[in-house]
Amino acid sequence: MTDKQTPKVNEVNEFLEISRDFEDPLELVRESLSNAYDAGATNVTINIRSTPTGSDIIIDDNGHGMDYLDLESFFDLGNSRKTDSIGYKGHGTKIFYKSDRIRVNTSKDSKTLDAVMERPWEKLNNGELPEYEVTETDAPENRRGTTITISGFRSGQGFEPERLTYKRVEHYLRWKTIAGSTAHYFPDASFRNMDITVDLDSEIDDTQPNLTLDNEFEFPDEQLDPGDGDFPAESMCKVFPPRRIEVPYEDGVTELEIVGMVGGKEARNQLPTYGRHSAQFGVWLAKDHIKVERLNEAISADCEFTHFMFVVNCQDIQLSANRGKIRNKQSNLYQAIEKEVDHYISKVSQTQWVQTYLQTRHKGELDRKAQAQLASLEERRSKVTSRERYQPSNDAEILFGLERASKQGEYQVEDFRPNEDIEAILSDTHGSLYNTAIVENLNEFFDAMIPIQSVDLIICWELGDRDQLREQERIGYLSYAININFDQNQIAYEGDSRGSVRILPVASQLDETMPSTEI
C-alpha cells in the first residue's frame, strides 16, 4: 500500500518569517515607492509620524489603483500578479504586517475599495492568521490612485525615530530605492518620471517643511583637469557613458546596463551617500536599476574602490525577499556577469584619464607627505639649535652621545627618530644641519618613495645595484627628474623644486679608514 502525503506550510510562521526580514521603516517606504511606480504613479506623498507604539506612515499615490485581485496580491504571500515589475515576488508588502493596523483605500474604474486589517502583528505572534475586510463604494469623480495607512509600525530593535532626519531619508531613497534609479541614462528603457514628497513629523525633524525629489540618480558634472592647492585630484571627475552589453551564458543571453564615474572625494561628496564612502562606493550590481550588492572584486588592487561609482543593472539576477541580497550567486548567469564586469572595469581602469587621475592623486599625497615631513623636521631642527648642549631623547641617541664623546667626525647625530622616514638630523663641523635618511642602499631609498625634496643627506651601507639605479634615473622619481653622480656621491633632482642630496656610503669609507692587517 502506498500512501501519498502533501507537505504542509505553516502560513502564520511564513508571514512572520518574511515580515521579520524587514527592520527599518524606510524599507516600508522603499516597497511603497516600488509599488507606486509599478502602478503608473507620477506623484507619491509619504507622511511619517512618531507615536508611543511605533510609527504611523501614510503613502498616497496617483497610480491606476487596485481592484479585488490586486488587493489579494497585496495582502497574500507569494501571490503577486506582477511579472515584469519591481515588486514581483509578493513578499515586500508583508513588511506592513509589523503594525497595529493596515488600511488600503484605492480607486480604479470608478470604484473605491477600502480594505482594513486590524492588529496583524499581534495576531501573527499569537499564531493567528489576520483577516481583512473590504468595503466597496463609488469613487469620487476623477479620483484614482491608492492611499495606504500603516498605524503603529514596529521597527527593528534599537531603531530610534530621531534617526529619520530629512537628510537620512533623502540619502536612503537615492541609494536604496527607485528614487535612485539609473534607468534614465538609457533612453529606450521603460523609465517614467515620478515626483516624491516626504513629510516628517516635526518631532522627528523640524529643519525643513518637507523633502521633494524625483527618481533620477545623477552623477556630478565632469571635471577632467586637476584643481589647485594641496588636493589637486579631489574635484576631478569623469562620467563613463551608459552602455549596454549582451552577455552569453550556458542558458541563454543576459543584458547588462552599465553607467558610472571615477572621481575624487569632493566630486563623490556631491552624491547622496548613505554612510561612509568605504561602504558606499565601488561597483554595484542592480535590478530594476536599484542598487543591491557591490562587486568590488572587479576593481584591481592598485585602484582603490572608493574612487569608483558604477551601477551594473541586470534584470535576470534574483533577489532575497527584502531585496538586500542576490540569491543566485552560484549560477552560471552570475559567473558570466562577474567575468564581464571584471573585463569592463579593467578597461576603465586602464584609460588614460583614470591613470592620470590616480597619478595626480598619488602626487598630491606625496606632496602633502613632504610638507608634513618638512614641518616635523623644522620642529626637530629648532629643538637642536635651541638647546645649550647635546641632550639625548631615546636610547639610540645615548649611544650616539657616547660615540661623539670619544671622537669628532665629519657628522654628528643631533636627533634620531627610528620610526620616521627621515630618521636623523645630523650636524657637520660648521654647525649646519642635514635632514638624513638612513637606508641599506639607494635602491631601498627609492623603493620607500621618500620625498626627495625633504632630504639633505642619505647615509647608506653601499650604493646598491647600479643598473637599477640607472633605470631609476631614466624613469624619474616621484615626478622629479634625477641624476645620480656616482663619482661625487650626489643626487641632483629637478621638478616642482630643484636641489641636490649628498650620499654617504659607509662601507666604502670604512674600507678607506681601516688599518692594514698585513704582516
C-alpha positions in Angstrom: 0.0 0.0 0.0 1.4 3.4 -1.0 0.3 6.5 1.0 0.9 9.8 -0.7 1.4 12.9 1.6 1.5 16.6 0.7 3.9 18.8 2.6 2.2 21.4 4.7 3.2 25.0 5.2 2.6 26.9 8.4 1.1 30.1 7.0 1.5 32.1 10.2 5.2 31.2 10.5 5.8 32.1 6.9 4.2 35.5 7.3 6.3 36.1 10.5 9.5 35.0 8.8 9.1 37.3 5.8 8.0 40.2 8.0 11.0 39.9 10.3 13.3 40.3 7.3 12.4 44.0 7.4 13.7 46.1 10.3 13.8 49.8 9.1 10.6 51.8 8.4 12.4 53.2 5.4 12.2 49.7 3.9 8.4 50.1 4.1 8.8 53.3 2.2 11.0 51.6 -0.4 8.4 48.9 -1.0 5.7 51.6 -1.3 7.6 53.5 -3.9 8.2 50.4 -5.9 4.5 49.5 -5.8 3.5 53.1 -6.8 5.9 53.1 -9.7 4.6 49.7 -10.9 1.1 51.2 -10.7 2.0 54.0 -13.1 2.1 56.8 -10.4 3.8 60.1 -11.3 3.3 61.6 -7.8 3.8 60.0 -4.4 3.5 61.6 -1.0 4.8 60.0 2.2 3.9 61.1 5.7 5.7 59.7 8.8 4.6 60.4 12.3 6.1 59.1 15.6 3.8 57.6 18.1 4.3 55.8 21.5 3.5 52.4 19.9 5.6 52.9 16.7 5.4 54.9 13.5 2.3 56.0 11.6 3.1 56.0 7.9 0.8 57.2 5.1 1.7 56.7 1.4 -0.5 58.3 -1.2 0.0 57.9 -5.0 -1.9 58.8 -8.2 -1.4 55.4 -9.9 -4.0 53.4 -11.6 -5.3 51.9 -8.3 -6.2 48.4 -7.3 -9.2 46.0 -7.9 -10.1 43.0 -5.8 -7.5 40.7 -7.4 -4.8 43.4 -6.8 -5.8 43.6 -3.2 -5.5 39.9 -2.8 -2.0 40.1 -4.2 -1.2 43.0 -1.8 -2.2 41.0 1.3 -1.3 37.5 0.1 2.1 35.9 0.4 3.8 34.9 -2.8 0.7 35.7 -4.9 1.9 38.7 -6.9 0.3 39.3 -10.2 3.3 41.2 -11.4 5.6 39.6 -13.9 7.9 42.3 -15.1 7.7 44.9 -12.3 9.8 45.7 -9.3 7.8 44.0 -6.6 7.1 40.8 -8.5 7.6 38.4 -5.6 4.6 39.3 -3.4 6.9 39.5 -0.4 7.7 43.2 0.0 4.4 44.4 1.2 4.4 41.9 4.1 6.6 44.4 5.9 3.3 46.2 6.5 2.2 43.4 8.8 4.6 44.6 11.5 1.9 47.1 12.7 -1.3 47.6 14.6 -3.4 48.4 11.6 -3.3 48.4 7.8 -5.7 50.4 5.7 -5.7 50.4 1.9 -8.0 52.9 0.2 -7.8 52.6 -3.6 -9.8 53.8 -6.6 -9.9 52.2 -10.0 -12.5 52.1 -12.8 -15.0 54.4 -10.9 -14.9 52.1 -7.8 -13.2 52.7 -4.5 -12.2 49.7 -2.3 -11.4 50.3 1.3 -9.6 47.3 2.9 -8.8 47.2 6.6 -6.7 44.7 8.6 -6.7 45.0 12.4 -3.8 44.0 14.7 -1.9 42.0 12.1 1.4 41.8 14.1 -0.4 40.9 17.4 -2.4 38.1 15.7 0.6 36.6 13.8 2.6 36.4 17.1 -0.4 34.7 18.7 -0.4 32.1 16.0 -3.5 33.5 14.2 -3.7 34.5 10.5 -5.1 38.0 10.3 -8.0 38.8 8.1 -9.0 42.0 6.3 -12.4 43.5 5.3 -13.2 45.2 2.1 -15.9 47.8 1.5 -16.8 48.9 -2.0 -18.2 52.4 -2.8 -18.5 54.6 -5.9 -15.3 56.5 -6.5 -15.4 60.3 -6.4 -15.2 61.9 -9.8 -11.7 61.8 -11.4 -10.3 60.1 -8.3 -7.8 57.3 -8.9 -4.8 56.1 -7.0 -4.1 54.5 -3.6 -3.6 55.6 -0.1 -2.0 53.1 2.3 -2.1 53.9 6.1 0.1 51.9 8.4 -0.5 52.5 12.1 1.9 51.6 14.8 4.6 50.2 12.7 7.2 48.1 14.7 10.8 49.0 13.8 13.7 46.7 14.5 15.3 46.5 17.9 17.4 49.6 18.6 15.8 51.8 16.0 15.1 55.3 17.1 12.6 57.6 15.2 15.0 60.5 15.6 17.3 58.8 13.1 14.7 59.6 10.4 16.1 63.0 9.5 15.3 64.5 6.1 19.0 64.1 5.1 19.0 60.4 6.1 15.7 59.8 4.3 16.9 61.6 1.1 20.1 59.6 1.0 18.4 56.3 1.7 15.8 57.0 -1.1 18.5 57.9 -3.5 20.7 55.0 -2.6 18.3 52.1 -1.9 15.0 52.8 -3.8 13.5 53.6 -7.2 14.2 57.3 -6.3 17.9 56.4 -7.1 17.2 54.8 -10.5 19.8 55.0 -13.2 17.3 53.9 -15.9 17.0 57.5 -17.2 20.6 57.2 -18.6 19.2 54.6 -21.1 16.8 56.5 -23.4 14.9 53.5 -24.7 14.5 51.9 -21.2 11.0 51.8 -19.7 11.6 54.8 -17.5 8.9 57.2 -16.2 9.5 60.3 -14.0 7.9 60.2 -10.6 7.9 63.1 -8.1 8.2 62.2 -4.4 7.3 64.3 -1.4 8.3 63.2 2.2 6.7 64.9 5.2 8.2 64.1 8.6 6.6 64.8 12.0 8.2 68.0 13.5 9.2 65.9 16.5 11.3 63.8 14.2 12.8 66.6 12.1 11.7 70.3 12.1 14.6 71.6 10.0 12.5 72.0 6.8 8.8 71.8 5.8 9.3 68.6 3.7 11.5 66.9 1.2 10.8 66.8 -2.6 12.8 64.8 -5.1 12.5 62.9 -8.3 13.5 59.3 -9.2 16.8 60.0 -11.1 20.2 59.2 -9.7 22.5 61.9 -11.1 26.3 61.8 -11.4 28.3 65.0 -10.8 29.4 67.3 -13.6 32.7 66.2 -15.2 35.9 67.9 -14.1 38.6 66.4 -16.2 41.6 68.6 -15.1 43.3 68.7 -11.8 42.5 71.5 -9.3 44.7 73.9 -7.4 46.0 73.6 -3.9 47.2 70.6 -1.8 44.4 68.3 -3.1 44.6 68.6 -6.9 42.6 65.4 -7.6 39.7 66.0 -5.1 37.4 67.7 -7.6 38.4 65.6 -10.6 35.6 63.5 -12.1 34.8 61.6 -15.3 31.5 60.1 -16.1 31.6 57.0 -18.3 28.6 57.0 -20.6 25.8 54.4 -20.4 26.5 51.2 -22.2 24.5 48.0 -22.9 26.4 44.7 -23.1 25.0 41.4 -24.1 26.5 38.5 -22.1 26.1 34.9 -23.2 25.9 32.2 -20.6 25.0 28.5 -20.6 21.2 29.0 -20.5 21.0 32.0 -22.9 21.9 35.6 -23.1 21.5 38.4 -20.5 22.0 42.1 -20.8 24.0 44.5 -18.6 23.3 48.2 -18.5 26.4 50.0 -17.1 26.9 53.6 -16.2 29.3 55.2 -13.7 32.0 57.6 -12.7 35.5 57.8 -11.3 36.4 60.8 -9.2 37.9 62.4 -6.1 36.3 63.0 -2.7 34.9 66.4 -3.5 33.1 65.0 -6.6 31.9 62.0 -4.7 30.5 64.2 -1.9 28.1 65.6 -4.4 26.3 62.2 -4.5 23.7 61.4 -1.8 25.9 58.9 0.0 24.1 56.7 2.6 27.0 56.2 5.0 30.8 56.2 4.7 32.4 56.2 1.3 34.1 52.9 2.1 30.6 51.4 2.5 29.0 53.1 -0.5 31.3 53.3 -3.4 32.6 50.7 -5.9 30.8 48.6 -8.4 27.1 48.0 -7.6 25.0 45.2 -9.1 21.4 46.4 -9.5 18.0 45.1 -10.5 15.3 47.5 -11.8 18.2 50.0 -11.7 18.1 49.9 -7.8 21.5 49.1 -6.2 21.6 45.7 -4.4 25.1 44.5 -3.7 28.7 45.5 -4.5 31.1 43.6 -6.7 34.3 45.4 -5.7 36.4 42.4 -6.6 36.1 43.7 -10.2 38.4 46.6 -9.3 42.1 45.8 -9.3 44.1 46.2 -6.1 46.1 49.2 -7.4 42.9 51.2 -7.9 41.1 52.0 -4.6 37.4 51.1 -5.0 36.2 54.2 -3.2 37.1 56.3 -6.3 34.7 54.3 -8.4 30.9 54.5 -8.6 29.4 52.2 -11.2 25.9 50.7 -11.4 25.6 47.5 -13.4 21.9 46.6 -13.9 20.7 43.1 -14.8 17.1 42.1 -14.8 18.0 38.4 -14.6 19.6 38.4 -11.1 17.3 37.0 -8.3 16.9 38.9 -5.0 16.1 37.9 -1.4 12.7 38.9 -0.1 13.9 42.2 1.4 15.9 43.0 -1.8 19.1 43.2 0.3 21.0 40.3 -1.3 21.4 38.4 -4.6 20.2 34.8 -4.4 21.6 33.2 -7.5 25.4 33.8 -7.0 26.2 30.2 -7.6 24.6 30.2 -11.1 26.3 30.2 -14.5 24.5 33.5 -15.1 26.2 35.2 -12.1 29.6 33.9 -13.0 29.2 35.3 -16.6 28.2 38.7 -15.1 31.2 38.7 -12.9 33.5 37.9 -15.8 32.1 40.7 -18.0 32.1 43.3 -15.2 35.7 42.4 -14.4 36.6 43.0 -18.1 34.7 46.2 -18.3 36.1 47.8 -15.1 39.7 46.7 -16.1 39.3 48.6 -19.4 38.0 51.7 -17.4 41.0 51.5 -15.1 43.4 51.4 -18.0 42.0 54.5 -19.7 44.4 57.5 -19.9 42.2 59.7 -17.9 41.9 57.3 -14.9 45.7 56.7 -14.9 46.2 60.5 -15.0 43.7 60.9 -12.1 45.4 58.2 -10.0 48.9 59.7 -10.7 47.6 63.2 -9.8 46.1 61.9 -6.6 49.3 60.0 -5.7 51.5 63.0 -6.4 49.2 65.1 -4.2 49.6 62.6 -1.4 53.4 62.6 -1.7 53.5 66.4 -1.8 51.4 66.6 1.4 53.6 64.0 3.0 56.7 66.0 2.1 55.1 69.2 3.5 54.3 67.3 6.8 57.8 65.9 6.9 59.4 69.3 6.4 57.2 70.8 9.2 58.2 68.0 11.5 61.9 68.3 10.5 61.8 72.0 11.1 60.5 71.4 14.6 63.2 68.9 15.3 65.9 71.2 13.9 64.6 74.0 16.0 65.0 71.9 19.2 68.5 71.1 18.2 69.6 74.7 17.6 67.9 76.0 20.7 69.5 73.6 23.2 72.7 74.5 25.1 74.2 71.1 25.0 73.5 67.7 23.4 70.6 66.1 25.2 69.5 62.5 24.1 65.8 61.7 23.9 66.0 58.0 23.2 68.3 55.0 23.7 69.9 55.3 20.3 70.8 58.9 20.9 72.5 57.9 24.2 74.8 55.6 22.2 75.5 58.4 19.6 76.4 60.6 22.6 79.0 58.1 23.7 80.4 57.9 20.2 80.6 61.7 19.8 82.3 62.0 23.2 85.1 59.6 22.0 85.8 61.2 18.7 84.9 64.1 16.5 83.9 63.1 12.9 82.6 65.0 9.9 79.0 64.5 11.0 77.4 64.1 14.4 73.8 62.9 15.2 71.7 65.6 16.8 68.3 63.9 16.6 67.2 60.4 15.9 63.6 59.0 15.4 63.8 55.4 14.2 60.1 55.3 13.1 60.3 58.2 10.8 61.0 58.1 7.1 63.8 60.6 7.7 65.2 59.2 10.8 68.0 61.6 11.7 69.2 65.2 11.8 73.0 65.4 11.6 75.3 68.4 12.0 78.7 69.0 10.4 81.8 70.7 11.9 80.4 74.1 10.8 77.2 73.6 12.7 75.0 73.1 9.5 72.1 70.7 9.9 71.1 67.9 7.5 67.8 66.0 7.2 69.2 62.5 6.9 67.6 59.3 5.6 69.3 56.0 6.6 69.0 53.0 4.3 70.9 49.9 3.4 71.3 51.1 -0.2 69.9 53.7 -2.7 67.5 51.2 -4.2 65.8 50.9 -0.8 65.5 54.7 -0.6 63.7 54.9 -3.9 61.5 51.9 -3.1 60.4 53.6 0.1 59.2 56.6 -2.0 60.6 59.1 0.5 60.0 62.7 -0.8 63.5 63.7 -2.1 62.9 67.4 -1.5 62.8 66.7 2.3 66.2 65.1 2.3 69.7 66.7 2.5 71.8 63.6 3.1 71.4 59.8 2.5 73.5 57.5 4.6 73.7 54.0 3.2 75.9 51.0 3.7 76.6 50.8 0.0 75.2 52.4 -3.2 73.3 49.3 -4.5 72.6 47.9 -7.9 73.9 50.4 -10.4 71.8 49.0 -13.3 68.6 49.5 -11.3 69.8 53.0 -10.3 70.4 53.9 -13.9 66.9 52.7 -14.8 65.6 54.9 -11.9 67.3 57.8 -13.5 65.7 57.1 -16.8 62.1 56.9 -15.5 62.5 59.6 -12.8 61.4 59.6 -9.2 58.1 60.8 -7.9 57.6 63.3 -10.8 61.2 64.6 -10.4 64.0 64.2 -13.0 67.1 62.9 -11.2 70.8 62.4 -12.0 73.0 60.2 -9.8 76.7 61.2 -9.8 78.5 58.1 -8.5 81.9 59.8 -8.6 80.8 62.7 -6.4 78.2 60.7 -4.4 75.4 63.1 -5.1 71.8 63.0 -6.5 70.6 66.1 -8.3 66.8 66.5 -8.8 64.5 68.9 -10.7 60.7 69.2 -10.8 58.4 71.3 -8.7 61.6 72.3 -7.0 65.3 71.6 -7.6 68.2 70.7 -5.4 70.8 68.0 -4.6 71.3 65.3 -1.9 74.6 64.1 -0.8 75.2 60.3 -0.5 77.4 58.9 2.3 78.2 55.2 1.6 79.5 53.9 5.0 81.1 50.7 3.8 83.5 52.4 1.4 84.5 54.9 4.0 85.3 52.2 6.5 87.4 50.4 3.9 89.4 53.6 3.5 90.0 54.2 7.2 90.5 50.5 8.4 94.2 49.8 9.2 96.0 47.2 7.2 96.1 43.7 8.7 99.1 42.6 6.6 102.3 41.5 8.4 
